[in-house]
Amino acid sequence: MKSAITMTSPGPDHPSAQGEEPLCGGVSVLIPARDERDNLPGLIAEVHEALAGQRYEIIVVDDGSSDGSWSWLKQAAQEDSRLRPYHHGTSFGQSTSLWQAARLARGRWLATLDGDGQNDPADLPDMLSLATLEKLDLVAGHRTQRRDDAVKRVSSRLANAIRQALLQDDTPDTGCGIKVMRRDVFLRLPYFDHMHRFLPALVRAQGGKVQSLAVRHRERVAGVSKYGFFDRLWVGIADIVGVMWLVRRSRLPSPLENIFGHAASEAIDHGSLPLVGTPVSTPSAFAPTSLFDSPSRYQADGHDAAAGDSNPDQADVARGAC
């Protein structure tokens, strides 16, 4: 029987535990990492450089490392108020690490990076700009010039081709680790192991808007890859069966009209019951038609959802929005 998932934080003295203000409209950079001690310092420094002048935080989930990563992260967090590291005593995988980090995040936007340093944080500003200007729910990186060995390139291309053919997610490189997406969109997706491989297909199945953007890719300078040929291909094919079922069962977006003939929101609306004496306004001419068209309800997070917050919508209402 698999043990329960528990996470360790730096401690009560770290700024992240002192009631720091939420990142209203900002970005939370999520980095799952296992045995990437030699890559993390440079990667985190590059994130700071890329997002200088913006509201952001960096959440690193050390996924059961044995190379001293957690010791370094704890020390680095004492000197870097934007760094919020967490730790798994044993490895639970990339998807679980990202899912927990997203629930702990405080930004409106999530930006994901692999911990191996092969993604370039310098691409994040362009991805964030594209997401904002085009009103996208997810921007997926597309590594047009891979810097991997031949086996890794071939297995990744084959896996991507199979995924695209079966899921028709219109995403040439869904396995690319660098992505930008709305936090509320991510939190409404179904959680399962390896979900990070299928984010474009899952978002599209819920009526979300996805676009790919060419990004840089770099050689790994330290450590070793955690995935082999069969991890990318045969395990991925097994997961595709489940994702295909989810996609085919979705009926979103499904336009819904109210009595005024206006489009009604399918998202949870906690403000639909006015208080006594509160004027009631009529619906606006524009309203969402898919699950992701409503404004983010997760901008003012900061709670430890990984510890068991089963209703993030109500929790955010209780805390108040930015």
C-alpha positions as CSV (number, residue, x, y, z in Angstrom):
1,M,0.0,0.0,0.0
2,K,1.4,3.4,-1.0
3,S,2.1,5.8,1.8
4,A,0.2,9.0,2.3
5,I,1.6,12.0,0.5
6,T,3.1,14.5,3.0
7,M,5.1,17.6,2.3
8,T,7.6,19.5,4.4
9,S,8.1,23.2,4.3
10,P,11.1,25.3,5.3
11,G,9.6,26.1,8.7
12,P,7.7,28.9,10.5
13,D,10.4,31.5,10.2
14,H,10.3,31.6,6.4
15,P,8.5,34.6,4.9
16,S,6.0,32.3,3.2
17,A,4.7,31.2,6.6
18,Q,4.3,34.7,7.9
19,G,1.0,35.7,6.2
20,E,2.7,37.3,3.2
21,E,0.3,39.2,0.8
22,P,-1.1,37.1,-2.1
23,L,0.3,37.7,-5.5
24,C,-2.7,39.4,-7.0
25,G,-2.5,38.8,-10.8
26,G,1.1,37.6,-10.4
27,V,2.8,34.4,-11.5
28,S,3.8,31.3,-9.5
29,V,6.7,29.5,-11.0
30,L,6.5,25.7,-10.2
31,I,9.6,23.6,-10.4
32,P,9.3,19.8,-9.5
33,A,12.8,18.4,-9.0
34,R,14.4,15.2,-8.0
35,D,18.2,15.0,-7.5
36,E,18.8,18.3,-9.3
37,R,21.0,19.9,-6.6
38,D,23.6,21.1,-9.2
39,N,21.0,22.6,-11.5
40,L,18.6,24.4,-9.1
41,P,20.8,27.3,-8.1
42,G,21.4,28.5,-11.7
43,L,17.8,27.8,-12.7
44,I,16.4,29.8,-9.8
45,A,18.8,32.7,-10.5
46,E,17.6,32.7,-14.1
47,V,13.9,32.9,-13.0
48,H,14.7,36.0,-10.9
49,E,16.4,37.6,-13.9
50,A,13.6,36.7,-16.3
51,L,10.8,38.0,-14.1
52,A,12.5,41.1,-12.7
53,G,10.0,43.8,-12.1
54,Q,7.0,41.4,-11.9
55,R,5.0,40.0,-9.1
56,Y,6.1,36.3,-8.7
57,E,7.1,33.5,-6.4
58,I,9.1,30.3,-7.0
59,I,7.8,27.0,-5.6
60,V,10.2,24.1,-5.8
61,V,9.0,20.7,-4.8
62,D,11.9,18.5,-3.9
63,D,10.5,15.1,-4.9
64,G,12.4,12.7,-2.6
65,S,15.9,13.8,-3.6
66,S,19.0,12.1,-2.1
67,D,21.7,14.5,-3.4
68,G,21.4,17.3,-0.8
69,S,18.8,19.3,-2.7
70,W,16.5,19.8,0.3
71,S,19.4,21.0,2.5
72,W,20.3,23.6,-0.1
73,L,16.7,24.7,-0.7
74,K,16.1,25.2,3.0
75,Q,19.2,27.4,3.2
76,A,18.5,29.3,0.0
77,A,14.9,30.0,1.2
78,Q,16.3,31.8,4.3
79,E,18.0,34.3,2.0
80,D,15.3,34.5,-0.8
81,S,11.8,35.5,0.3
82,R,10.4,34.6,-3.2
83,L,11.5,31.0,-2.9
84,R,9.0,28.6,-1.3
85,P,10.5,25.1,-1.2
86,Y,8.6,21.9,-0.2
87,H,9.9,18.3,0.2
88,H,8.6,14.8,-0.3
89,G,10.3,12.2,1.9
90,T,9.9,9.7,-1.0
91,S,9.3,10.4,-4.7
92,F,5.7,10.7,-5.8
93,G,6.3,11.9,-9.3
94,Q,6.2,15.0,-11.4
95,S,2.4,15.3,-11.7
96,T,1.7,15.0,-8.0
97,S,4.5,17.5,-7.3
98,L,3.0,20.0,-9.8
99,W,-0.6,19.5,-8.5
100,Q,0.4,20.1,-4.9
101,A,2.5,23.1,-5.8
102,A,-0.4,24.6,-7.8
103,R,-2.7,24.3,-4.8
104,L,-0.1,26.1,-2.7
105,A,0.5,28.8,-5.3
106,R,-0.7,32.4,-4.8
107,G,-0.4,33.8,-8.3
108,R,-3.2,34.0,-11.0
109,W,-0.8,32.4,-13.5
110,L,1.2,29.2,-13.1
111,A,4.5,28.8,-15.0
112,T,6.0,25.3,-15.0
113,L,9.7,24.5,-15.5
114,D,11.6,21.2,-15.4
115,G,14.2,21.1,-12.6
116,D,17.0,19.9,-15.0
117,G,17.6,23.4,-16.3
118,Q,16.9,22.5,-20.0
119,N,14.0,24.9,-20.1
120,D,15.0,28.6,-20.4
121,P,13.1,30.9,-18.0
122,A,13.8,33.8,-20.4
123,D,10.9,32.4,-22.5
124,L,8.4,33.1,-19.7
125,P,7.7,36.8,-20.3
126,D,6.8,36.1,-23.9
127,M,4.6,33.2,-22.9
128,L,2.8,35.3,-20.2
129,S,2.3,38.2,-22.7
130,L,0.8,35.8,-25.3
131,A,-1.5,34.3,-22.7
132,T,-2.7,37.7,-21.6
133,L,-3.1,39.3,-25.1
134,E,-4.8,36.3,-26.6
135,K,-6.9,35.5,-23.5
136,L,-5.5,32.0,-23.5
137,D,-5.9,29.4,-20.7
138,L,-2.7,27.6,-21.5
139,V,0.5,28.4,-23.5
140,A,2.6,25.3,-24.2
141,G,6.2,25.5,-25.1
142,H,7.4,23.9,-28.4
143,R,11.0,22.8,-28.4
144,T,11.8,23.3,-32.1
145,Q,15.5,22.6,-31.7
146,R,16.0,19.8,-29.1
147,R,19.3,19.5,-27.2
148,D,19.0,15.9,-26.2
149,D,20.7,12.7,-27.3
150,A,19.3,10.7,-30.3
151,V,17.4,8.1,-28.2
152,K,15.6,10.8,-26.2
153,R,14.7,12.8,-29.3
154,V,13.3,9.8,-31.1
155,S,11.3,8.5,-28.2
156,S,9.8,11.9,-27.5
157,R,8.9,12.5,-31.1
158,L,7.2,9.1,-31.3
159,A,5.3,9.6,-28.1
160,N,4.2,13.1,-29.2
161,A,3.1,11.8,-32.5
162,I,1.0,9.0,-30.9
163,R,-0.6,11.4,-28.4
164,Q,-1.4,14.0,-31.1
165,A,-2.9,11.3,-33.4
166,L,-5.1,9.8,-30.7
167,L,-6.0,12.9,-28.7
168,Q,-6.0,15.5,-31.5
169,D,-4.8,18.1,-29.0
170,D,-3.2,20.3,-31.8
171,T,-0.1,20.5,-29.6
172,P,3.2,19.5,-31.3
173,D,5.2,19.2,-28.1
174,T,2.9,18.4,-25.2
175,G,5.8,16.9,-23.3
176,C,7.7,20.2,-23.1
177,G,8.1,21.1,-19.4
178,I,7.8,24.9,-19.8
179,K,4.1,26.0,-19.8
180,V,2.1,29.0,-18.7
181,M,-1.6,28.5,-17.6
182,R,-4.2,30.0,-15.5
183,R,-4.2,28.6,-12.0
184,D,-8.0,28.2,-11.7
185,V,-8.0,26.3,-15.0
186,F,-5.4,23.8,-13.7
187,L,-7.2,23.3,-10.4
188,R,-10.4,22.3,-12.2
189,L,-8.7,19.5,-14.1
190,P,-9.0,15.9,-13.0
191,Y,-5.9,14.8,-11.0
192,F,-4.1,11.5,-11.9
193,D,-0.5,10.4,-12.1
194,H,1.2,11.5,-15.3
195,M,-1.5,14.2,-15.9
196,H,1.3,16.7,-16.7
197,R,1.9,14.9,-20.0
198,F,-1.7,15.7,-21.2
199,L,-2.4,19.2,-20.0
200,P,-3.3,20.7,-23.5
201,A,-5.7,17.8,-24.2
202,L,-7.3,18.1,-20.8
203,V,-7.7,21.9,-21.0
204,R,-9.2,21.7,-24.5
205,A,-11.7,19.0,-23.4
206,Q,-13.0,21.5,-20.8
207,G,-13.5,24.2,-23.4
208,G,-10.2,26.0,-22.7
209,K,-8.1,27.9,-25.2
210,V,-4.6,26.5,-25.9
211,Q,-1.8,27.7,-28.1
212,S,1.9,26.6,-28.6
213,L,4.9,28.9,-28.7
214,A,8.4,28.1,-29.9
215,V,10.8,28.1,-27.0
216,R,14.5,27.5,-26.5
217,H,15.9,24.2,-25.3
218,R,19.3,23.6,-23.7
219,E,21.6,20.6,-23.0
220,R,21.5,19.1,-19.5
221,V,24.7,20.3,-17.7
222,A,24.4,18.2,-14.6
223,G,22.6,15.1,-13.2
224,V,20.9,12.4,-15.2
225,S,17.5,12.1,-16.9
226,K,14.7,10.4,-14.9
227,Y,12.9,9.1,-18.0
228,G,13.9,6.4,-20.5
229,F,12.5,5.2,-23.8
230,F,9.8,3.0,-22.3
231,D,8.7,5.7,-19.8
232,R,7.9,8.1,-22.7
233,L,6.3,5.6,-25.0
234,W,4.6,2.5,-23.5
235,V,3.6,4.1,-20.1
236,G,2.3,7.1,-22.1
237,I,0.2,4.9,-24.3
238,A,-1.4,3.3,-21.3
239,D,-2.3,6.8,-19.9
240,I,-3.7,7.9,-23.3
241,V,-6.5,5.3,-23.0
242,G,-7.8,7.1,-19.8
243,V,-7.4,10.5,-21.3
244,M,-9.2,9.5,-24.4
245,W,-12.1,8.4,-22.2
246,L,-12.1,11.8,-20.4
247,V,-12.0,13.8,-23.6
248,R,-14.8,11.8,-25.3
249,R,-17.0,12.1,-22.2
250,S,-16.7,15.9,-22.1
251,R,-19.5,18.0,-23.5
252,L,-17.9,21.4,-22.9
253,P,-18.3,24.1,-23.9
254,S,-22.0,23.9,-23.8
255,P,-23.7,27.3,-24.2
256,L,-26.4,28.0,-21.6
257,E,-28.8,30.9,-21.7
258,N,-30.7,32.5,-18.8
259,I,-34.2,34.0,-19.0
260,F,-32.9,37.2,-20.4
261,G,-31.3,35.4,-23.4
262,H,-27.8,36.1,-22.2
263,A,-25.1,33.4,-21.9
264,A,-25.0,32.0,-18.4
265,S,-21.8,31.0,-16.5
266,E,-21.2,27.3,-16.0
267,A,-18.6,28.1,-13.3
268,I,-19.5,28.1,-9.6
269,D,-20.9,31.5,-8.7
270,H,-20.7,32.2,-5.0
271,G,-22.2,35.6,-5.3
272,S,-25.6,34.5,-6.8
273,L,-27.5,34.8,-3.5
274,P,-27.6,38.5,-2.5
275,L,-27.8,39.6,1.1
276,V,-31.0,41.2,2.5
277,G,-31.2,44.8,1.3
278,T,-28.6,44.3,-1.5
279,P,-29.7,45.7,-4.9
280,V,-29.9,42.9,-7.5
281,S,-28.3,43.7,-10.8
282,T,-29.4,42.0,-14.1
283,P,-26.9,39.8,-15.9
284,S,-24.4,41.5,-18.1
285,A,-24.5,41.1,-21.9
286,F,-21.3,39.1,-21.8
287,A,-20.9,36.0,-19.7
288,P,-18.8,32.9,-19.9
289,T,-19.8,30.0,-22.1
290,S,-17.2,27.5,-21.0
291,L,-15.8,26.4,-17.7
292,F,-12.8,28.6,-18.0
293,D,-14.2,31.9,-19.2
294,S,-14.9,33.3,-15.7
295,P,-12.2,35.4,-13.9
296,S,-9.8,33.6,-11.7
297,R,-11.2,32.7,-8.2
298,Y,-7.8,31.6,-7.1
299,Q,-5.8,34.8,-7.1
300,A,-5.7,35.1,-3.3
301,D,-4.7,31.7,-2.3
302,G,-1.8,31.0,0.1
303,H,-3.4,28.1,1.9
304,D,-1.9,24.6,2.3
305,A,-4.4,22.9,0.0
306,A,-2.1,19.8,-0.1
307,A,-3.0,19.3,3.6
308,G,-6.6,18.7,2.7
309,D,-8.5,21.7,1.5
310,S,-11.3,19.9,-0.4
311,N,-13.1,22.9,-1.6
312,P,-10.7,25.6,-3.0
313,D,-13.6,27.7,-4.3
314,Q,-15.2,28.3,-0.9
315,A,-11.8,28.6,0.7
316,D,-10.8,31.5,-1.6
317,V,-14.2,33.2,-1.0
318,A,-13.6,33.0,2.8
319,R,-10.2,34.6,2.4
320,G,-11.4,37.3,0.0
321,A,-10.2,38.1,-3.5
322,C,-7.6,40.6,-4.6
